[in-house]
Amino acid sequence: MPRRHPKKPPKDLDLSRNLRVLADLESPLDPTTLFCQSGPVELEVGTGKGMFLTSVTSASPDRNFLGIEVSAGYARMAASRLASSNTANGVVLHGDAMDLVRHSLPNASLSGVHVYFPDPWWKARHRKRRILNPEFLEHAGRIMQSGSQLHIWTDVEEYFHEATSAVDDTSLFDQQSDESPGGPETTYRTHFERRTRLAGAPVWRAVFGRNETPPQKSRLIAKRLG
Ligand SMILES: C[S@@+](CC[C@H](N)C(=O)[O-])C[C@H]1O[C@@H](n2cnc3c(N)ncnc32)[C@H](O)[C@@H]1O
């Protein structure tokens, strides 16, 4: 589906509390330091226009939510939605999620990871850009606390099977269930979920729990060298 250019937020809106640039932050990064309140931190990869962050921050005010978005325009747009509703527990990072998990986030620093409608990168030569790749998933296992949940939703059946089988290959997660929409027909978790369901297309959903298996550093190093 084609995407429109993100709308520019009003010039006078203060985004300083809700928008950060990954390249400007120290590494390793303690994600709790990005928020003005204490509490567990969950990560959303590919925040887009920010529908999930806006609703989840309001529904769970005691938890903190960090979005990472590679498009500067969408990162600003999502942050402006948070700023407009005076949200203290939501921050959007402008940057690449692969850099964030590979270089910045320490072990067991997150209480949940959400990946909704990741770009499918259809062309064969672009496939390596898919975010739900073995290296990303190994890092997700490393940075997630045991018992925390990894949510994967997509409208691309083939990507769903590829991703869930890559999750299984890590041995760091146990599949908990196929996640249901969790609301009436008119309740949507993300903008792309809304578009997909209104078009009458299926949404493939899974939720995994991080198990107690310690991540093996050597596996990550071997993948980087290979
Ligand atoms: C198909 S859109 C889905 C947006 C939103 N999650 C939703 O469901 O409405 C995918 C989003 O992921 C972002 N994205 C793609 N690759 C990324 C990466 N490596 N790091 C961060 N964001 C990325 C894109 O810019 C885009 O906004």
The ligand as a MOL file (V3000), in Angstrom:
LIG
                    3D

  0  0  0     0  0            999 V3000
M  V30 BEGIN CTAB
M  V30 COUNTS 27 29 0 0 0
M  V30 BEGIN ATOM
M  V30 1 C 4.8510 -0.6890 7.4690 0
M  V30 2 S 5.2380 0.5620 8.5870 0 CHG=1
M  V30 3 C 4.3190 0.0880 10.0760 0
M  V30 4 C 4.1960 1.2150 11.0440 0
M  V30 5 C 3.4480 0.8550 12.3450 0
M  V30 6 N 4.1830 -0.1340 13.1100 0
M  V30 7 C 2.0550 0.3700 12.0490 0
M  V30 8 O 1.7990 -0.8260 12.2420 0
M  V30 9 O 1.2310 1.1880 11.6400 0 CHG=-1
M  V30 10 C 6.9050 0.1260 9.0680 0
M  V30 11 C 7.6300 1.2340 9.7920 0
M  V30 12 O 8.8890 0.7480 10.2300 0
M  V30 13 C 9.8690 1.7340 9.9710 0
M  V30 14 N 11.1560 1.0330 9.8590 0
M  V30 15 C 11.5730 0.2270 8.8470 0
M  V30 16 N 12.7940 -0.2520 9.0930 0
M  V30 17 C 13.1750 0.2490 10.2940 0
M  V30 18 C 14.3470 0.1290 11.0820 0
M  V30 19 N 15.3870 -0.6220 10.6810 0
M  V30 20 N 14.4160 0.7970 12.2520 0
M  V30 21 C 13.3720 1.5640 12.6550 0
M  V30 22 N 12.2340 1.7250 11.9440 0
M  V30 23 C 12.1300 1.0760 10.7840 0
M  V30 24 C 9.4030 2.4030 8.6890 0
M  V30 25 O 9.9620 3.6680 8.5020 0
M  V30 26 C 7.8980 2.4410 8.9150 0
M  V30 27 O 7.5030 3.6090 9.5790 0
M  V30 END ATOM
M  V30 BEGIN BOND
M  V30 1 1 1 2
M  V30 2 1 2 3
M  V30 3 1 2 10
M  V30 4 1 3 4
M  V30 5 1 4 5
M  V30 6 1 5 6
M  V30 7 1 5 7
M  V30 8 2 7 8
M  V30 9 1 7 9
M  V30 10 1 10 11
M  V30 11 1 11 12
M  V30 12 1 11 26
M  V30 13 1 12 13
M  V30 14 1 13 14
M  V30 15 1 13 24
M  V30 16 1 14 15
M  V30 17 1 14 23
M  V30 18 2 15 16
M  V30 19 1 16 17
M  V30 20 1 17 18
M  V30 21 2 17 23
M  V30 22 1 18 19
M  V30 23 2 18 20
M  V30 24 1 20 21
M  V30 25 2 21 22
M  V30 26 1 22 23
M  V30 27 1 24 25
M  V30 28 1 24 26
M  V30 29 1 26 27
M  V30 END BOND
M  V30 END CTAB
M  END
